Amino acid sequence: MTTSRTRHGRNGNRRGWLAALALGLLLPAAAAAQTATWESLHDQAPERYTVVRGDTLWDIAGRFLHDPWRWQQVWRVNPQIGNPHRIYPGDEIYLYDCGGRPCLGLARGKNVVKLSPEIRTPPRREAIEPIPMETVEAFLRDHRIVDDPDAIDELAYVVAGDERRLISGAGDRIYARGTVVPAGHYGIYRVGESYFGPNGELLGQELESVGEARAMRQEGDIAKLEVLSARMEVRNNDIILPLESRLLESRFLPRAPQREVEGHILAVPGGVRFVGRLQVITLNLGTEDGLQPGHVLRVEQQGERVNDPRSRDVLQLPGDEAGVVMVFRPYDRVSYALVMRASRTLEVGDRVYNPDAQRTSQTQQ
């Protein structure tokens, strides 16, 4: 196939490229036929795009693809570039014809310093992020899930402040009952929302961060700690728990789950019911359901319930697509996800599902 360098010529070849895309790029042929169609690329996708500071992988993919998480289906790995999945400001992403199929390639910018992979790796902050990581990192400073809520009763807890204070803050000493490791850093938490499944089973217990403390010493079952920081007053009965690792997988890529997944928006931390783009939600799905960081789910808003004017039956109208969310921290049976796209206001109870599973069902119809 001869590729024209003009906009008109490239658009004329686009449909042929996209038809060939169904044969598969980085996925098996059967999967590609289900997930990649001629609609994959935007009609106005640029020939080349130069990455700028502040871009995310999702932003860049959205310039080329209708569904940004399908990035890997058109991403052509260049073996001459070390770690091609790390993209830096100044790099160029370009669209080209590779054997009758549309591919996206990477050209390293001149302002990027190449480091020896055997000796050093670029700091994560130098490369662009897959999603707005600052948003989720700030959220994880204040929230976490305990998979086994019954274990909370076994955790250390605040019994008093120094000089019998009922409320403590940064710089104060507090006393906790339970075992802590001297010189260890701990989080101070307060019990938040309890998450229940449709059958009433407890899926997880949310803890809200109060602050951080350093263990000073342990005498018997009483520990003395110094409050290092506090976002609210430290009170008796607050929980003392080793800090959860807040390091997120910096190399995860947006992608659909590999198996059928279906659940619902369980809650919005903070008590908000209606949510929009770049807000965090809780799903009633977790690692036990196959979810991993980077998995993308489509959101369907439940249709209205109406009365049949003849039979008087209550009817459930079909739902409408309402947005896309990406999982960034899965636990056993619940997950935190970030709303990446919202065509309408999302609500607690909205259905979430594997976008490829939906596409498969539509293909078979």
C-alpha atoms as a printed R data frame, in Angstrom:
    type eleno elety resid chain resno       x       y      z
1   ATOM     1    CA   MET     A     1   0.000   0.000  0.000
2   ATOM     2    CA   THR     A     2   1.259   3.444 -0.853
3   ATOM     3    CA   THR     A     3   0.719   5.993  1.904
4   ATOM     4    CA   SER     A     4   0.075   9.561  0.820
5   ATOM     5    CA   ARG     A     5   1.779  12.263  2.864
6   ATOM     6    CA   THR     A     6  -1.209  14.574  2.491
7   ATOM     7    CA   ARG     A     7  -4.064  14.847  4.935
8   ATOM     8    CA   HIS     A     8  -6.528  13.904  2.197
9   ATOM     9    CA   GLY     A     9  -4.528  10.871  1.139
10  ATOM    10    CA   ARG     A    10  -4.069   9.628  4.667
11  ATOM    11    CA   ASN     A    11  -7.759   9.921  5.421
12  ATOM    12    CA   GLY     A    12  -8.493   8.031  2.204
13  ATOM    13    CA   ASN     A    13  -6.348   5.133  3.444
14  ATOM    14    CA   ARG     A    14  -7.696   5.270  7.001
15  ATOM    15    CA   ARG     A    15 -10.651   2.981  6.418
16  ATOM    16    CA   GLY     A    16  -8.407   0.369  4.810
17  ATOM    17    CA   TRP     A    17  -5.986   0.525  7.744
18  ATOM    18    CA   LEU     A    18  -8.776   0.146 10.231
19  ATOM    19    CA   ALA     A    19 -10.288  -2.812  8.439
20  ATOM    20    CA   ALA     A    20  -6.875  -4.476  8.628
21  ATOM    21    CA   LEU     A    21  -6.661  -3.635 12.309
22  ATOM    22    CA   ALA     A    22  -9.240  -6.345 12.980
23  ATOM    23    CA   LEU     A    23  -6.548  -8.881 12.026
24  ATOM    24    CA   GLY     A    24  -4.694  -7.962 15.212
25  ATOM    25    CA   LEU     A    25  -1.712  -5.816 16.197
26  ATOM    26    CA   LEU     A    26  -0.613  -6.624 19.702
27  ATOM    27    CA   LEU     A    27  -3.578  -8.872 20.528
28  ATOM    28    CA   PRO     A    28  -4.627 -12.308 19.227
29  ATOM    29    CA   ALA     A    29  -6.743 -12.148 16.077
30  ATOM    30    CA   ALA     A    30  -9.972 -13.151 17.779
31  ATOM    31    CA   ALA     A    31  -9.592 -10.554 20.537
32  ATOM    32    CA   ALA     A    32  -8.607  -7.833 18.086
33  ATOM    33    CA   ALA     A    33 -11.672  -8.514 15.960
34  ATOM    34    CA   GLN     A    34 -13.809  -7.949 19.023
35  ATOM    35    CA   THR     A    35 -12.088  -4.825 20.297
36  ATOM    36    CA   ALA     A    36 -10.750  -2.958 17.256
37  ATOM    37    CA   THR     A    37 -12.923  -1.629 14.440
38  ATOM    38    CA   TRP     A    38 -12.674   1.168 11.873
39  ATOM    39    CA   GLU     A    39 -13.987   3.500 14.565
40  ATOM    40    CA   SER     A    40 -10.878   3.068 16.691
41  ATOM    41    CA   LEU     A    41  -9.119   6.158 15.345
42  ATOM    42    CA   HIS     A    42 -10.440   9.673 15.483
43  ATOM    43    CA   ASP     A    43 -11.186  11.105 12.054
44  ATOM    44    CA   GLN     A    44  -9.089  14.125 13.069
45  ATOM    45    CA   ALA     A    45  -6.246  12.159 14.645
46  ATOM    46    CA   PRO     A    46  -2.984  14.080 14.069
47  ATOM    47    CA   GLU     A    47  -0.132  12.767 11.962
48  ATOM    48    CA   ARG     A    48   2.268  13.644 14.794
49  ATOM    49    CA   TYR     A    49   1.918  14.923 18.328
50  ATOM    50    CA   THR     A    50   4.697  16.347 20.505
51  ATOM    51    CA   VAL     A    51   4.347  15.472 24.178
52  ATOM    52    CA   VAL     A    52   4.288  18.430 26.560
53  ATOM    53    CA   ARG     A    53   4.697  18.622 30.306
54  ATOM    54    CA   GLY     A    54   1.394  17.930 32.035
55  ATOM    55    CA   ASP     A    55   0.206  15.388 29.453
56  ATOM    56    CA   THR     A    56  -0.934  11.974 30.608
57  ATOM    57    CA   LEU     A    57  -0.988   8.745 28.636
58  ATOM    58    CA   TRP     A    58  -4.783   8.959 28.675
59  ATOM    59    CA   ASP     A    59  -4.654  12.497 27.200
60  ATOM    60    CA   ILE     A    60  -2.337  11.463 24.392
61  ATOM    61    CA   ALA     A    61  -4.232   8.272 23.572
62  ATOM    62    CA   GLY     A    62  -7.437  10.309 23.439
63  ATOM    63    CA   ARG     A    63  -5.971  12.461 20.659
64  ATOM    64    CA   PHE     A    64  -5.692   9.413 18.423
65  ATOM    65    CA   LEU     A    65  -8.344   6.967 19.651
66  ATOM    66    CA   HIS     A    66 -12.020   7.158 20.495
67  ATOM    67    CA   ASP     A    67 -11.344   4.746 23.374
68  ATOM    68    CA   PRO     A    68  -8.020   5.805 24.956
69  ATOM    69    CA   TRP     A    69  -7.545   2.496 26.777
70  ATOM    70    CA   ARG     A    70  -7.143   0.736 23.414
71  ATOM    71    CA   TRP     A    71  -3.699   2.346 23.163
72  ATOM    72    CA   GLN     A    72  -1.843  -0.970 23.129
73  ATOM    73    CA   GLN     A    73  -3.763  -2.204 20.076
74  ATOM    74    CA   VAL     A    74  -2.049   0.397 17.881
75  ATOM    75    CA   TRP     A    75   1.166   0.940 19.847
76  ATOM    76    CA   ARG     A    76   4.158  -0.296 17.859
77  ATOM    77    CA   VAL     A    77   7.079  -1.273 20.098
78  ATOM    78    CA   ASN     A    78  10.350   0.087 18.740
79  ATOM    79    CA   PRO     A    79  13.152  -2.246 19.882
80  ATOM    80    CA   GLN     A    80  15.703   0.555 19.401
81  ATOM    81    CA   ILE     A    81  14.185   2.552 22.255
82  ATOM    82    CA   GLY     A    82  14.738   1.424 25.825
83  ATOM    83    CA   ASN     A    83  11.447   1.036 27.687
84  ATOM    84    CA   PRO     A    84   9.137   2.401 24.951
85  ATOM    85    CA   HIS     A    85   6.233   2.509 27.396
86  ATOM    86    CA   ARG     A    86   7.854   5.455 29.181
87  ATOM    87    CA   ILE     A    87   7.116   8.684 27.357
88  ATOM    88    CA   TYR     A    88   8.720  12.044 28.085
89  ATOM    89    CA   PRO     A    89   7.988  15.690 27.264
90  ATOM    90    CA   GLY     A    90   9.523  16.449 23.882
91  ATOM    91    CA   ASP     A    91   8.900  12.944 22.494
92  ATOM    92    CA   GLU     A    92   6.850  12.680 19.319
93  ATOM    93    CA   ILE     A    93   4.012  10.199 18.859
94  ATOM    94    CA   TYR     A    94   3.297   9.628 15.186
95  ATOM    95    CA   LEU     A    95   0.688   7.724 13.203
96  ATOM    96    CA   TYR     A    96   1.823   5.631 10.262
97  ATOM    97    CA   ASP     A    97   0.929   2.687  8.042
98  ATOM    98    CA   CYS     A    98   2.742  -0.490  9.036
99  ATOM    99    CA   GLY     A    99   1.862  -3.217  6.569
100 ATOM   100    CA   GLY     A   100  -1.646  -1.957  5.906
101 ATOM   101    CA   ARG     A   101  -2.433  -1.380  9.559
102 ATOM   102    CA   PRO     A   102  -2.468   1.857 11.551
103 ATOM   103    CA   CYS     A   103   0.297   2.040 14.130
104 ATOM   104    CA   LEU     A   104   1.510   4.624 16.590
105 ATOM   105    CA   GLY     A   105   5.265   5.026 16.908
106 ATOM   106    CA   LEU     A   106   7.578   6.916 19.235
107 ATOM   107    CA   ALA     A   107  10.451   9.262 18.359
108 ATOM   108    CA   ARG     A   108  12.544  10.375 21.308
109 ATOM   109    CA   GLY     A   109  12.815  14.132 21.776
110 ATOM   110    CA   LYS     A   110  16.213  15.815 21.730
111 ATOM   111    CA   ASN     A   111  15.738  17.128 25.257
112 ATOM   112    CA   VAL     A   112  15.574  13.623 26.744
113 ATOM   113    CA   VAL     A   113  18.811  12.280 28.234
114 ATOM   114    CA   LYS     A   114  19.338   8.586 27.617
115 ATOM   115    CA   LEU     A   115  20.495   6.706 30.694
116 ATOM   116    CA   SER     A   116  22.109   3.316 30.848
117 ATOM   117    CA   PRO     A   117  19.390   0.821 31.885
118 ATOM   118    CA   GLU     A   118  21.981  -1.357 33.609
119 ATOM   119    CA   ILE     A   119  23.010   1.455 35.962
120 ATOM   120    CA   ARG     A   120  20.131   3.882 36.341
121 ATOM   121    CA   THR     A   121  16.460   4.200 35.509
122 ATOM   122    CA   PRO     A   122  14.744   7.563 34.954
123 ATOM   123    CA   PRO     A   123  12.836   8.828 37.988
124 ATOM   124    CA   ARG     A   124   9.115   8.220 37.587
125 ATOM   125    CA   ARG     A   125   8.351  11.947 37.758
126 ATOM   126    CA   GLU     A   126  10.384  12.594 34.620
127 ATOM   127    CA   ALA     A   127   8.077  10.482 32.474
128 ATOM   128    CA   ILE     A   128   4.458  11.326 31.805
129 ATOM   129    CA   GLU     A   129   1.902   9.601 33.991
130 ATOM   130    CA   PRO     A   130  -0.820   7.222 32.754
131 ATOM   131    CA   ILE     A   131  -3.504   9.250 34.567
132 ATOM   132    CA   PRO     A   132  -3.446  12.329 36.879
133 ATOM   133    CA   MET     A   133  -1.419  10.575 39.583
134 ATOM   134    CA   GLU     A   134  -1.375  13.570 41.919
135 ATOM   135    CA   THR     A   135  -5.141  13.258 42.238
136 ATOM   136    CA   VAL     A   136  -5.077   9.612 43.283
137 ATOM   137    CA   GLU     A   137  -1.971   9.953 45.458
138 ATOM   138    CA   ALA     A   138  -3.647  12.757 47.410
139 ATOM   139    CA   PHE     A   139  -6.720  10.567 47.827
140 ATOM   140    CA   LEU     A   140  -4.692   7.609 49.077
141 ATOM   141    CA   ARG     A   141  -3.113   9.793 51.743
142 ATOM   142    CA   ASP     A   142  -6.546  10.118 53.289
143 ATOM   143    CA   HIS     A   143  -8.268   6.780 52.594
144 ATOM   144    CA   ARG     A   144  -7.600   3.067 52.736
145 ATOM   145    CA   ILE     A   145  -9.571  -0.168 52.979
146 ATOM   146    CA   VAL     A   146  -9.262  -2.967 55.523
147 ATOM   147    CA   ASP     A   147 -10.295  -6.179 53.786
148 ATOM   148    CA   ASP     A   148 -11.056  -7.982 57.056
149 ATOM   149    CA   PRO     A   149 -13.084  -5.564 59.206
150 ATOM   150    CA   ASP     A   150 -12.995  -8.008 62.135
151 ATOM   151    CA   ALA     A   151  -9.232  -7.414 62.344
152 ATOM   152    CA   ILE     A   152  -9.793  -3.777 63.365
153 ATOM   153    CA   ASP     A   153 -10.497  -4.844 66.940
154 ATOM   154    CA   GLU     A   154  -7.001  -6.358 67.086
155 ATOM   155    CA   LEU     A   155  -5.227  -3.137 66.030
156 ATOM   156    CA   ALA     A   156  -3.554  -0.652 68.351
157 ATOM   157    CA   TYR     A   157  -5.717   2.333 69.306
158 ATOM   158    CA   VAL     A   158  -5.295   5.664 71.071
159 ATOM   159    CA   VAL     A   159  -6.155   5.593 74.785
160 ATOM   160    CA   ALA     A   160  -4.916   9.018 75.909
161 ATOM   161    CA   GLY     A   161  -3.077  12.148 74.975
162 ATOM   162    CA   ASP     A   162  -0.096  13.546 76.859
163 ATOM   163    CA   GLU     A   163  -1.123  15.335 80.067
164 ATOM   164    CA   ARG     A   164  -4.550  13.675 79.722
165 ATOM   165    CA   ARG     A   165  -5.494  15.635 76.620
166 ATOM   166    CA   LEU     A   166  -8.670  14.415 74.949
167 ATOM   167    CA   ILE     A   167  -7.620  15.972 71.625
168 ATOM   168    CA   SER     A   168  -4.062  16.018 70.254
169 ATOM   169    CA   GLY     A   169  -2.310  17.494 67.233
170 ATOM   170    CA   ALA     A   170   1.036  17.682 65.478
171 ATOM   171    CA   GLY     A   171   3.951  17.719 67.934
172 ATOM   172    CA   ASP     A   172   1.928  16.174 70.773
173 ATOM   173    CA   ARG     A   173   2.583  12.797 72.372
174 ATOM   174    CA   ILE     A   174  -0.134  10.175 72.491
175 ATOM   175    CA   TYR     A   175  -0.505   6.759 74.119
176 ATOM   176    CA   ALA     A   176  -1.890   3.709 72.349
177 ATOM   177    CA   ARG     A   177  -2.794   0.258 73.545
178 ATOM   178    CA   GLY     A   178  -1.375  -2.471 71.365
179 ATOM   179    CA   THR     A   179   1.937  -3.443 69.849
180 ATOM   180    CA   VAL     A   180   3.943  -1.003 67.736
181 ATOM   181    CA   VAL     A   181   7.550  -1.120 66.565
182 ATOM   182    CA   PRO     A   182   9.763   1.595 68.105
183 ATOM   183    CA   ALA     A   183  10.931   4.200 65.553
184 ATOM   184    CA   GLY     A   184   8.344   2.906 63.089
185 ATOM   185    CA   HIS     A   185   6.051   5.318 61.243
186 ATOM   186    CA   TYR     A   186   2.337   4.760 61.638
187 ATOM   187    CA   GLY     A   187  -0.891   6.150 60.306
188 ATOM   188    CA   ILE     A   188  -3.614   7.370 62.616
189 ATOM   189    CA   TYR     A   189  -7.057   6.451 61.282
190 ATOM   190    CA   ARG     A   190 -10.729   6.780 62.115
191 ATOM   191    CA   VAL     A   191 -13.358   4.264 61.052
192 ATOM   192    CA   GLY     A   192 -15.270   5.507 58.021
193 ATOM   193    CA   GLU     A   193 -17.856   3.875 55.809
194 ATOM   194    CA   SER     A   194 -18.602   0.165 55.855
195 ATOM   195    CA   TYR     A   195 -19.115  -1.338 52.394
196 ATOM   196    CA   PHE     A   196 -21.710  -4.062 51.972
197 ATOM   197    CA   GLY     A   197 -22.537  -6.336 49.036
198 ATOM   198    CA   PRO     A   198 -26.020  -6.964 47.601
199 ATOM   199    CA   ASN     A   199 -26.579  -9.857 50.019
200 ATOM   200    CA   GLY     A   200 -25.562  -7.838 53.049
201 ATOM   201    CA   GLU     A   201 -22.051  -9.290 53.299
202 ATOM   202    CA   LEU     A   202 -19.361  -6.913 54.532
203 ATOM   203    CA   LEU     A   203 -16.924  -6.272 51.653
204 ATOM   204    CA   GLY     A   204 -14.514  -3.959 53.417
205 ATOM   205    CA   GLN     A   205 -14.115  -1.220 55.993
206 ATOM   206    CA   GLU     A   206 -12.897   2.196 54.941
207 ATOM   207    CA   LEU     A   207 -10.504   4.068 57.207
208 ATOM   208    CA   GLU     A   208 -10.042   7.835 57.002
209 ATOM   209    CA   SER     A   209  -6.627   9.274 57.768
210 ATOM   210    CA   VAL     A   210  -6.294  11.520 60.801
211 ATOM   211    CA   GLY     A   211  -2.528  11.941 60.676
212 ATOM   212    CA   GLU     A   212   0.837  10.229 61.058
213 ATOM   213    CA   ALA     A   213   2.923   9.371 64.083
214 ATOM   214    CA   ARG     A   214   6.299   7.952 65.061
215 ATOM   215    CA   ALA     A   215   6.516   5.229 67.677
216 ATOM   216    CA   MET     A   216   8.836   6.243 70.530
217 ATOM   217    CA   ARG     A   217   8.772   3.319 72.936
218 ATOM   218    CA   GLN     A   218   6.704   0.349 74.136
219 ATOM   219    CA   GLU     A   219   6.096  -0.663 77.758
220 ATOM   220    CA   GLY     A   220   3.934  -3.731 78.128
221 ATOM   221    CA   ASP     A   221   0.924  -3.225 75.865
222 ATOM   222    CA   ILE     A   222   1.130   0.600 76.039
223 ATOM   223    CA   ALA     A   223   3.037   2.479 73.342
224 ATOM   224    CA   LYS     A   224   4.061   6.124 73.296
225 ATOM   225    CA   LEU     A   225   4.027   7.932 69.954
226 ATOM   226    CA   GLU     A   226   4.732  11.420 68.668
227 ATOM   227    CA   VAL     A   227   2.191  12.921 66.284
228 ATOM   228    CA   LEU     A   228   4.133  14.071 63.229
229 ATOM   229    CA   SER     A   229   1.221  15.508 61.265
230 ATOM   230    CA   ALA     A   230  -2.525  15.772 61.663
231 ATOM   231    CA   ARG     A   231  -5.231  16.733 59.189
232 ATOM   232    CA   MET     A   232  -7.777  16.701 62.016
233 ATOM   233    CA   GLU     A   233  -7.695  16.314 65.805
234 ATOM   234    CA   VAL     A   234  -6.382  13.011 67.138
235 ATOM   235    CA   ARG     A   235  -8.918  11.496 69.536
236 ATOM   236    CA   ASN     A   236  -9.162   8.529 71.864
237 ATOM   237    CA   ASN     A   237 -10.069   5.286 70.088
238 ATOM   238    CA   ASP     A   238  -8.431   6.361 66.818
239 ATOM   239    CA   ILE     A   239  -6.656   3.414 65.184
240 ATOM   240    CA   ILE     A   240  -2.878   3.083 64.904
241 ATOM   241    CA   LEU     A   241  -1.854   1.130 61.809
242 ATOM   242    CA   PRO     A   242   1.395   0.746 59.827
243 ATOM   243    CA   LEU     A   243   1.346   3.079 56.859
244 ATOM   244    CA   GLU     A   244   0.114   1.488 53.653
245 ATOM   245    CA   SER     A   245   2.518   1.735 50.754
246 ATOM   246    CA   ARG     A   246   1.389   4.690 48.682
247 ATOM   247    CA   LEU     A   247   3.625   3.878 45.758
248 ATOM   248    CA   LEU     A   248   1.378   3.269 42.793
249 ATOM   249    CA   GLU     A   249   2.343   1.113 39.860
250 ATOM   250    CA   SER     A   250   3.881   3.818 37.673
251 ATOM   251    CA   ARG     A   251   4.038   1.686 34.544
252 ATOM   252    CA   PHE     A   252   0.489   0.401 34.396
253 ATOM   253    CA   LEU     A   253  -1.294   1.088 31.130
254 ATOM   254    CA   PRO     A   254  -4.997   1.704 30.555
255 ATOM   255    CA   ARG     A   255  -6.576  -1.539 29.357
256 ATOM   256    CA   ALA     A   256  -9.765  -3.566 29.535
257 ATOM   257    CA   PRO     A   257  -9.903  -6.544 31.935
258 ATOM   258    CA   GLN     A   258  -9.122  -9.912 30.381
259 ATOM   259    CA   ARG     A   259 -12.341 -11.471 31.574
260 ATOM   260    CA   GLU     A   260 -15.971 -10.507 31.974
261 ATOM   261    CA   VAL     A   261 -16.460  -8.161 34.911
262 ATOM   262    CA   GLU     A   262 -19.667  -6.548 36.088
263 ATOM   263    CA   GLY     A   263 -20.499  -4.608 39.240
264 ATOM   264    CA   HIS     A   264 -21.710  -1.259 40.504
265 ATOM   265    CA   ILE     A   265 -20.539   2.046 41.909
266 ATOM   266    CA   LEU     A   266 -20.725   1.280 45.588
267 ATOM   267    CA   ALA     A   267 -20.040   4.697 47.086
268 ATOM   268    CA   VAL     A   268 -18.277   7.999 46.678
269 ATOM   269    CA   PRO     A   269 -15.815   8.605 49.537
270 ATOM   270    CA   GLY     A   270 -16.791  11.742 51.372
271 ATOM   271    CA   GLY     A   271 -20.514  11.069 51.228
272 ATOM   272    CA   VAL     A   272 -21.150  12.655 47.822
273 ATOM   273    CA   ARG     A   273 -23.788  10.879 45.766
274 ATOM   274    CA   PHE     A   274 -23.328  12.473 42.339
275 ATOM   275    CA   VAL     A   275 -19.911  12.369 40.684
276 ATOM   276    CA   GLY     A   276 -18.122  13.705 37.617
277 ATOM   277    CA   ARG     A   277 -14.772  13.539 35.860
278 ATOM   278    CA   LEU     A   278 -11.606  13.028 37.950
279 ATOM   279    CA   GLN     A   279 -13.546  12.144 41.086
280 ATOM   280    CA   VAL     A   280 -12.777   8.956 43.001
281 ATOM   281    CA   ILE     A   281 -15.406   6.265 43.434
282 ATOM   282    CA   THR     A   282 -15.587   2.909 45.211
283 ATOM   283    CA   LEU     A   283 -16.607  -0.198 43.256
284 ATOM   284    CA   ASN     A   284 -17.996  -3.453 44.634
285 ATOM   285    CA   LEU     A   285 -15.328  -5.356 42.694
286 ATOM   286    CA   GLY     A   286 -11.760  -6.220 43.597
287 ATOM   287    CA   THR     A   287  -8.846  -8.545 42.978
288 ATOM   288    CA   GLU     A   288 -11.076 -11.531 43.674
289 ATOM   289    CA   ASP     A   289 -13.031 -10.455 40.579
290 ATOM   290    CA   GLY     A   290  -9.859 -10.143 38.501
291 ATOM   291    CA   LEU     A   291  -9.385  -6.367 38.725
292 ATOM   292    CA   GLN     A   292  -5.881  -4.915 38.517
293 ATOM   293    CA   PRO     A   293  -4.486  -1.361 38.495
294 ATOM   294    CA   GLY     A   294  -5.126   0.170 35.077
295 ATOM   295    CA   HIS     A   295  -8.262  -1.799 34.281
296 ATOM   296    CA   VAL     A   296 -10.893   0.311 32.563
297 ATOM   297    CA   LEU     A   297 -14.634  -0.169 33.019
298 ATOM   298    CA   ARG     A   298 -17.514   1.429 31.199
299 ATOM   299    CA   VAL     A   299 -20.350   2.931 33.245
300 ATOM   300    CA   GLU     A   300 -23.998   2.434 32.391
301 ATOM   301    CA   GLN     A   301 -26.587   4.630 34.080
302 ATOM   302    CA   GLN     A   302 -29.665   2.725 35.093
303 ATOM   303    CA   GLY     A   303 -32.793   3.493 33.098
304 ATOM   304    CA   GLU     A   304 -35.873   4.910 34.746
305 ATOM   305    CA   ARG     A   305 -38.671   2.766 36.157
306 ATOM   306    CA   VAL     A   306 -42.024   3.541 34.561
307 ATOM   307    CA   ASN     A   307 -45.561   2.205 34.723
308 ATOM   308    CA   ASP     A   308 -47.004   0.459 31.683
309 ATOM   309    CA   PRO     A   309 -50.167   2.481 30.844
310 ATOM   310    CA   ARG     A   310 -52.069  -0.695 29.900
311 ATOM   311    CA   SER     A   311 -50.862  -3.511 32.120
312 ATOM   312    CA   ARG     A   312 -49.853  -1.248 34.998
313 ATOM   313    CA   ASP     A   313 -46.645  -3.276 35.263
314 ATOM   314    CA   VAL     A   314 -43.524  -1.507 36.493
315 ATOM   315    CA   LEU     A   315 -40.989  -1.502 33.648
316 ATOM   316    CA   GLN     A   316 -37.248  -0.931 33.800
317 ATOM   317    CA   LEU     A   317 -36.095   1.143 30.813
318 ATOM   318    CA   PRO     A   318 -32.733   0.275 29.196
319 ATOM   319    CA   GLY     A   319 -29.678   2.002 30.626
320 ATOM   320    CA   ASP     A   320 -27.463   4.502 28.808
321 ATOM   321    CA   GLU     A   321 -23.679   4.704 28.612
322 ATOM   322    CA   ALA     A   322 -22.569   7.393 31.047
323 ATOM   323    CA   GLY     A   323 -18.782   7.289 31.343
324 ATOM   324    CA   VAL     A   324 -15.514   5.432 31.836
325 ATOM   325    CA   VAL     A   325 -13.582   4.744 35.049
326 ATOM   326    CA   MET     A   326 -10.093   3.388 35.685
327 ATOM   327    CA   VAL     A   327  -9.135   1.254 38.681
328 ATOM   328    CA   PHE     A   328  -6.031   2.502 40.499
329 ATOM   329    CA   ARG     A   329  -6.133   0.665 43.845
330 ATOM   330    CA   PRO     A   330  -7.947  -2.685 44.065
331 ATOM   331    CA   TYR     A   331  -8.443  -4.520 47.356
332 ATOM   332    CA   ASP     A   332  -9.870  -8.010 47.776
333 ATOM   333    CA   ARG     A   333 -13.548  -7.204 47.200
334 ATOM   334    CA   VAL     A   334 -13.693  -3.448 46.623
335 ATOM   335    CA   SER     A   335 -11.629  -1.021 44.535
336 ATOM   336    CA   TYR     A   336 -10.939   2.679 44.212
337 ATOM   337    CA   ALA     A   337 -11.317   4.002 40.674
338 ATOM   338    CA   LEU     A   338 -10.990   7.397 39.002
339 ATOM   339    CA   VAL     A   339 -13.687   8.748 36.692
340 ATOM   340    CA   MET     A   340 -11.905   9.411 33.394
341 ATOM   341    CA   ARG     A   341 -14.925  10.376 31.331
342 ATOM   342    CA   ALA     A   342 -18.491  11.294 32.253
343 ATOM   343    CA   SER     A   343 -21.058  12.155 29.592
344 ATOM   344    CA   ARG     A   344 -23.597  12.677 32.361
345 ATOM   345    CA   THR     A   345 -23.548  12.843 36.140
346 ATOM   346    CA   LEU     A   346 -22.707   9.418 37.585
347 ATOM   347    CA   GLU     A   347 -24.508   8.079 40.616
348 ATOM   348    CA   VAL     A   348 -24.093   5.462 43.303
349 ATOM   349    CA   GLY     A   349 -25.632   2.255 41.962
350 ATOM   350    CA   ASP     A   350 -24.648   2.802 38.315
351 ATOM   351    CA   ARG     A   351 -23.498  -0.391 36.591
352 ATOM   352    CA   VAL     A   352 -19.856  -0.875 35.580
353 ATOM   353    CA   TYR     A   353 -18.691  -3.541 33.140
354 ATOM   354    CA   ASN     A   354 -15.843  -4.695 30.930
355 ATOM   355    CA   PRO     A   355 -16.069  -2.596 27.736
356 ATOM   356    CA   ASP     A   356 -14.764  -5.480 25.634
357 ATOM   357    CA   ALA     A   357 -17.420  -7.845 26.963
358 ATOM   358    CA   GLN     A   358 -20.092  -5.390 25.842
359 ATOM   359    CA   ARG     A   359 -18.443  -5.041 22.463
360 ATOM   360    CA   THR     A   360 -18.384  -8.804 22.074
361 ATOM   361    CA   SER     A   361 -22.107  -9.106 22.760
362 ATOM   362    CA   GLN     A   362 -22.847  -6.384 20.220
363 ATOM   363    CA   THR     A   363 -20.694  -8.155 17.613
364 ATOM   364    CA   GLN     A   364 -22.576 -11.420 18.115
365 ATOM   365    CA   GLN     A   365 -26.002  -9.823 17.808
